[in-house]
């Protein structure tokens, strides 16, 4: 496990010891500092892939949940017809246009 100081990398550190920094990024994400502020994260390809897979999984779960909720609402008669939805949208658009 890297110490906190080893996980915070300046741009000059990155230029001087890129091999060591890339090796450290295989263990834990690193924070790259530019002008005293966090500018980027560096992490392993495996960690990035894992995070992206998890994000897609969460998005799929949310989509499935939203579809199930919509189907439930539809079955309960809790929906608008297209004509009602258009009328409601028109009211919203008019309210936006008339507000300062």
MODELLER restraints for C-alpha pairs under 7 A, 6 or more apart:
rsr = mdl.restraints
at = mdl.atoms
rsr.add(forms.Gaussian(group=physical.xy_distance, feature=features.Distance(at['CA:7:A'], at['CA:30:A']), mean=4.63, stdev=0.5))
rsr.add(forms.Gaussian(group=physical.xy_distance, feature=features.Distance(at['CA:7:A'], at['CA:31:A']), mean=6.09, stdev=0.5))
rsr.add(forms.Gaussian(group=physical.xy_distance, feature=features.Distance(at['CA:8:A'], at['CA:30:A']), mean=5.93, stdev=0.5))
rsr.add(forms.Gaussian(group=physical.xy_distance, feature=features.Distance(at['CA:8:A'], at['CA:31:A']), mean=4.86, stdev=0.5))
rsr.add(forms.Gaussian(group=physical.xy_distance, feature=features.Distance(at['CA:8:A'], at['CA:32:A']), mean=6.13, stdev=0.5))
rsr.add(forms.Gaussian(group=physical.xy_distance, feature=features.Distance(at['CA:8:A'], at['CA:33:A']), mean=6.95, stdev=0.5))
rsr.add(forms.Gaussian(group=physical.xy_distance, feature=features.Distance(at['CA:9:A'], at['CA:30:A']), mean=6.92, stdev=0.5))
rsr.add(forms.Gaussian(group=physical.xy_distance, feature=features.Distance(at['CA:9:A'], at['CA:31:A']), mean=5.94, stdev=0.5))
rsr.add(forms.Gaussian(group=physical.xy_distance, feature=features.Distance(at['CA:9:A'], at['CA:32:A']), mean=4.80, stdev=0.5))
rsr.add(forms.Gaussian(group=physical.xy_distance, feature=features.Distance(at['CA:9:A'], at['CA:33:A']), mean=5.87, stdev=0.5))
rsr.add(forms.Gaussian(group=physical.xy_distance, feature=features.Distance(at['CA:10:A'], at['CA:32:A']), mean=5.64, stdev=0.5))
rsr.add(forms.Gaussian(group=physical.xy_distance, feature=features.Distance(at['CA:10:A'], at['CA:33:A']), mean=4.68, stdev=0.5))
rsr.add(forms.Gaussian(group=physical.xy_distance, feature=features.Distance(at['CA:10:A'], at['CA:34:A']), mean=6.26, stdev=0.5))
rsr.add(forms.Gaussian(group=physical.xy_distance, feature=features.Distance(at['CA:11:A'], at['CA:32:A']), mean=6.66, stdev=0.5))
rsr.add(forms.Gaussian(group=physical.xy_distance, feature=features.Distance(at['CA:11:A'], at['CA:33:A']), mean=6.25, stdev=0.5))
rsr.add(forms.Gaussian(group=physical.xy_distance, feature=features.Distance(at['CA:11:A'], at['CA:34:A']), mean=5.91, stdev=0.5))
rsr.add(forms.Gaussian(group=physical.xy_distance, feature=features.Distance(at['CA:14:A'], at['CA:21:A']), mean=6.71, stdev=0.5))
rsr.add(forms.Gaussian(group=physical.xy_distance, feature=features.Distance(at['CA:25:A'], at['CA:42:A']), mean=6.11, stdev=0.5))
rsr.add(forms.Gaussian(group=physical.xy_distance, feature=features.Distance(at['CA:25:A'], at['CA:43:A']), mean=4.95, stdev=0.5))
rsr.add(forms.Gaussian(group=physical.xy_distance, feature=features.Distance(at['CA:25:A'], at['CA:44:A']), mean=5.66, stdev=0.5))
rsr.add(forms.Gaussian(group=physical.xy_distance, feature=features.Distance(at['CA:26:A'], at['CA:43:A']), mean=6.46, stdev=0.5))
rsr.add(forms.Gaussian(group=physical.xy_distance, feature=features.Distance(at['CA:26:A'], at['CA:44:A']), mean=4.76, stdev=0.5))
rsr.add(forms.Gaussian(group=physical.xy_distance, feature=features.Distance(at['CA:28:A'], at['CA:43:A']), mean=6.62, stdev=0.5))
rsr.add(forms.Gaussian(group=physical.xy_distance, feature=features.Distance(at['CA:29:A'], at['CA:41:A']), mean=6.52, stdev=0.5))
rsr.add(forms.Gaussian(group=physical.xy_distance, feature=features.Distance(at['CA:29:A'], at['CA:42:A']), mean=5.57, stdev=0.5))
rsr.add(forms.Gaussian(group=physical.xy_distance, feature=features.Distance(at['CA:29:A'], at['CA:43:A']), mean=4.47, stdev=0.5))
rsr.add(forms.Gaussian(group=physical.xy_distance, feature=features.Distance(at['CA:30:A'], at['CA:41:A']), mean=5.49, stdev=0.5))
rsr.add(forms.Gaussian(group=physical.xy_distance, feature=features.Distance(at['CA:30:A'], at['CA:42:A']), mean=5.04, stdev=0.5))
rsr.add(forms.Gaussian(group=physical.xy_distance, feature=features.Distance(at['CA:30:A'], at['CA:43:A']), mean=6.41, stdev=0.5))
rsr.add(forms.Gaussian(group=physical.xy_distance, feature=features.Distance(at['CA:31:A'], at['CA:38:A']), mean=6.37, stdev=0.5))
rsr.add(forms.Gaussian(group=physical.xy_distance, feature=features.Distance(at['CA:31:A'], at['CA:40:A']), mean=6.01, stdev=0.5))
rsr.add(forms.Gaussian(group=physical.xy_distance, feature=features.Distance(at['CA:31:A'], at['CA:41:A']), mean=4.70, stdev=0.5))
rsr.add(forms.Gaussian(group=physical.xy_distance, feature=features.Distance(at['CA:31:A'], at['CA:42:A']), mean=6.47, stdev=0.5))
rsr.add(forms.Gaussian(group=physical.xy_distance, feature=features.Distance(at['CA:32:A'], at['CA:38:A']), mean=5.84, stdev=0.5))
rsr.add(forms.Gaussian(group=physical.xy_distance, feature=features.Distance(at['CA:32:A'], at['CA:39:A']), mean=5.67, stdev=0.5))
rsr.add(forms.Gaussian(group=physical.xy_distance, feature=features.Distance(at['CA:32:A'], at['CA:40:A']), mean=5.10, stdev=0.5))
rsr.add(forms.Gaussian(group=physical.xy_distance, feature=features.Distance(at['CA:32:A'], at['CA:41:A']), mean=5.83, stdev=0.5))
rsr.add(forms.Gaussian(group=physical.xy_distance, feature=features.Distance(at['CA:33:A'], at['CA:39:A']), mean=5.40, stdev=0.5))
rsr.add(forms.Gaussian(group=physical.xy_distance, feature=features.Distance(at['CA:73:A'], at['CA:79:A']), mean=6.80, stdev=0.5))
